[in-house]
Amino acid sequence: MPGKKSISAELKEIFDADQADRKDMEGNWKNSDPVKNILEKDAIRLRRANEIYEEHKSGNLTMTGEELEQLAFLFQHSNKIDDYRKAMELGNAAGEEGKWIAAAAEDRWLISKGEKQRWGTQFTHDNDQAPMLSDEESG
């Protein structure tokens, strides 16, 4: 089993690649070739994320709030409802650092069940799913 330091570095590398792929796609999500490429990379990242998650759940790996948040992001980028549940769990366990990702994962989880999102973090083509305004924005 890899040591804590190597898991931490590996997780950061996986998370950074996940975020870089999405940054490169800004404004170009309708182009199917790059999206397919990201989905293939996501599948590889999710396999490793599941291994890390299982190590953590078994008690063999203690993780910092930042690491839990990074792992949550990987699961939130899945297309499986169970992965959204994992992202919520990890985001909540991350404490303050994980608040946003826990909310985003909950919204994805709700949308995937055909329900309305709670926090308004997800953009969809359905006008009923438009992000909600914050208290400051709504006046």
N, C-alpha and C positions, 0 to 999 in steps of 0.2 A: 504494500500500500504506500503511495507517495506520502511524503511528509507534509505537515501543515504549510510550511513555507512554499513548497512547490505547488500545492493545491491552490493557495492564495494567488500565486503568480499566474497559474494556468487559468483560473477563473477570471482574473482581470483581463488576460489576453482574449479569452472567449467573449467576454462582455464588450471589450473595446471593438472587436471585430463585428459583433452584432450591431453596435451603435454606428460604426463607420459605414456598414452596408446600408443602413437606413438613412444616414445623412446623405450618402451618394444618390439615393433615390428620391430625395425631396422634389416634389412636383412632377415626378415621372412614374407614378405608380400604375398608370394605365398601359405602360409598355411591358408586354408580357415576357419578353426574353429576360430582362434583368430581374423581374419579379420571380420568375422560375428559378433563376440562379440563386437568389436570396433564399427561397424556400428550400432548395437543396442544401444550402449551407446551414440553414436553421435546423434541418433534420439531423445533421451531424452534430451541431452544437447541443441540441436537445438530448441526443443519446448520452453525451458526456454530462450534461446537466442532471439527467436522471441518476447517473452513477454517483455524482457528488451528493445529490439530494438523499439517496438511499444511505450513503455513508453517514451523513449528518443525522438522519432519522434514527439510525441504529445506535447512535451515541458514539460512534467511532471518530467523529469529526466535529469539533467545536468551531463555530463560525462567528465572525464579527458582524455587526449590523451592516456594514458596507458590503461584506461578502454575501449576506443574506439578500440584500437589495439587488445586487448584481445577478444572483441566481434567479430571483423573482422576475427580473426583466426578461431573462431567457425564456422562462415558462410563459410569460405574458405574451410573447411573440409567437406562441404556438397557435394551432387551430383546433386544439382539443380542449374540451370543457374541463377535464380532470387537471390539465396543466394550468388552467386559469385558477382552479382551486389551490393548487400548489403555490402559484404566484401570490395569491391573497394571503395564504398561510405564512409564507416567507416574508412578505412585505410587512405584515403585522408583527412578526417576530423580530424584524429589523429595528423596530421602534421608530423614533422620529425620522430616521433616514428612509424608512420604507413606506411612509404614509401615502405618498403619491402613487407608487406602483401598486400598493394594495387596493387603492381606489380604482385605478385603471383596470386592474385585473378583475375587480368586482363588476365593473361596467361591462367588460368583455364577456364575463361569465353570464351576466343577466341577458345581454343581447343574444348570446348563443342559445339561450333558453327561450328566446322570443319575447323577452320582457324589456321594459324600458330601463335605460341606465339610470343609476342613482346619482352619480357625481358629474356626469357630462364630460367625461374625458375622451370619449371615442367619437370620431366623425364617421357618419354613414351616409348613404345616399337617400335614406328615409328621413324626411323632414321631421317626423315625430321623434327622431333620435338625435336631434341637434343638441350640441352641448348647452348645458344650462349656464346662465349667467351667475357670477358670484354676487354676493350681497353688495359689494362695492360697485360692480358694473350695473346692477339693476337699480341702484339709487335708493 
